[in-house]
Amino acid sequence: MNSSPLIPDAPAAAPSPWRLSVAPMLDWTDRHCRYFHRLLTRHTRLYTEMVTTGALLHGDQGRHLDFNAEEHPVALQLGGSEPEDLAACAKLAERWGYDEVNLNCGCPSERVQRGAFGACLMAEPRLVADGVKAMRDAVSIPVTVKHRIGIDKIESYDFVRDFVGTIAEAGCEVFIVHARNAWLQGLSPKDNREIPPLRYELVHRLKREFPQLTIVINGGLKTDAEIAEQLQHVDGVMVGRQAYHEPWQMAQWDSRFFGQADPATAQAGREAVEAAWVEYLSAQQAIGRSWATAMRHALGLWNGAAGSRRWRQIWSDHKLKSLSPTEVAALATEARAGVARHVDEHQARHAAALNA
């Protein structure tokens, strides 16, 4: 562990490509969200929303697969179970330029269960292995699996160990492990992210038992200190909603966890990120897309700073959506700065009163 105060958690050797990543999140991690995240971190691995094999094979492939070149490294997450379909979609992922294709074996939603994929696939490791092998035979990019530590009331370590072992025999070398069980009945997807207890020790045990595999841990991790602690036990950490809701936290990940320069730092950095983001929104508007659709992903940029609430209110005001992003940005910046000045003046008066 590097003891430098500037890059305290950067590895001494070249870090794993999966050292830090942002989780695939349905309705959230679209191409606009990923572009915004790239303004904050260049090296953190990004994932698409889960895309079903049916949607790719029978739907609008461009709508599901197109992404910005700036998003690399970026992975496509697939939902499906038929080896032939998975192989065909993996070929599409490689053709589109993705850096990885990931198979979802962790989503517990009823809709996903009806499609016979997601977390219920953990009960069919041979089928998953066949799918992984079919994809690996079809493409040269990495094929990875994201899964839970168990399903329903199956809490034995042997269950997840045997699952990983079976899939590894098919050639999978990277496993992203959400350290909770998936309860297939009785819990919503939201509850499934919160109610089943986190059991990090099972994921650590997987790494000890399969040292040759890349094991990435996911679930409940929020602070940089928690990320750094987990990296003492596993090869990588995947962060989900924390990264989405508190995006500025990512602004120091490149230096802290990869030993590389951060794209933006300090107060001026946040302003620079906003300026680059407004430029992106303007480009979207110029090709006929609603900038508001993309802007929702960046509403947490100023969290923790004076005036952030007023800034969010301006950007979220439906009456302003007919304006250009540049015009709205000017209003939002003025409102945020006004609140910040008021706070500074109040603090100055308070300090003067204390010193009187």
Summary of the structure (lengths in Angstrom):
residues: 356
radius of gyration: 21.8
end to end distance: 48.3
largest distance: 78.2
contacts: 1182
relative contact order: 0.12
helix: 52%
strand: 14%
